[in-house]
């Protein structure tokens, strides 16, 4: 799966999840390394998508219905 496809699916998963998700669980979902997920998150943040990050809990989208999230999907 290419990075753009993975990032789109990543946003879909986080859009529909109300709970925090760990980077490890996301890496397992896509069968990639945690570093790959961190890189995807960084690229999405560079595009203006904001995440809430909580140590030991994981991350989730700050605004699940924001314009960038809708446009990306």
Beta strands, then each sheet from edge to edge (+ up, - down):
strand 1: 51-54
strand 2: 58-61
sheet 1: 1+ 2-
end
